[in-house]
Amino acid sequence: MNRVGMRKIAVLILIAVVAATTFGAAPGGTEDANEKETKMLAVRPLADDFVKVFELPNPENIYCYSPGIARCPGGRIIATLDLSGPGMKKLPGPKNVHPTFKETVQGKVFTSDDHGKTWIHRVDFPFMHARPFIAGDSLYVLGQCDDLMVIRSDDEGESWSPPITLTQGERWAQAPCNVHYANGCVYLVMEKRVYTDVKGWPVSVNAPVLMRGKIGDDLTRSENWAFASEMVFRDVIPAEALDYFGVPFYEVYPKNGGAVAPGRYCAPIGWLETNVVQFVDPDHYWYDPDGKTFHLWSRAHTGGTGFAAIAKVVENDDSSMTTMALEKGV
């Protein structure tokens, strides 16, 4: 059976499953039509009673994205976000023109002392894709403007250091993904663009890099961070090794992507938005009793939806970290 036929069958099965599980079958076919319609339209809002941390008066010219959140030991909540768009030139505060995106970017930090009911704007910073986290007695916000950048507060966000660059001449990306604490250290993942020969969205040449900083050290100093080895998606899964049976869904040029429909571009298969996971259940198959194994859980870009990509990082006896592909589920 060809792909079109298989897709039609899959769609029909999905529709049948959704209809059966969502609405159910009427006993003896006697359910009233109005009752069916009521069930279909009954939607419970998830966040109808919300609080706005920040709102722009001109969202068509300045875009707000990449939210991050952390909680200080005293209960204060920290919120971060990014701004970009054609209206950024008129926006006050420190900002940068992103070398890769060619757009002006700015981040903001807010704090709340009443469980998120009200918020105070504390500082702006000239980078993006940032996340706040606590390490010891300090609060950090780490992101990128191609190179990794960080700011630090020692009074739970009241005052901040100037922005500090952790790398030189590199290209990084990420979303505000998780922060993990283990072995007296803080762990997080940033994604390094290792190659520059891909035109368009470069997720195929990303390497999710696990970073480790010792709690109590000054994490605005690059020497206090350890970086795992780099593993690029296309080096592990080359395009010519794929059969295009669902993953990825569309065959595209390995360095340029391709148009899969008029006005619809698809980038080469890759990974992004990586979280770090550590299994602590002794009965789990991937549990490491030494606490030296971490798994990187990424969003898989395949041209479809619902897929993840997983890699593994192991801490070595010399404290270095090695990133590797999983083999036989290990």
Secondary structure, 3 states (H helix, E strand, C coil): CCHHHHHHHHHHHHHHHHHHHHHCCCHHHCCCHHHHHHHHHCCCCCCCCCCCCCCCCCCCCCEEEEEEEEECCCCCEEEEEEEECCCHHHCCCCCEECCCCCCEEEEEEEEECCCCCCCEEEEEECCEEEEEEEECCEEEEEEECCCEEEEEECCCCCCCCCCEECCCCCCEECCCCCCEEECCEEEEEEEEECCCCCCCCCHHHEEEEEEEEECCCCCCCHHHEEECCCCCHHHHCCHHHCCCCCCCCCCCECCCEEEEECCEEECCCEEEEEEEECCCCCCCCCCCCCCCEEEEEEEEECCCCCCEEEEEEEECCCCCEEEEECCCCC
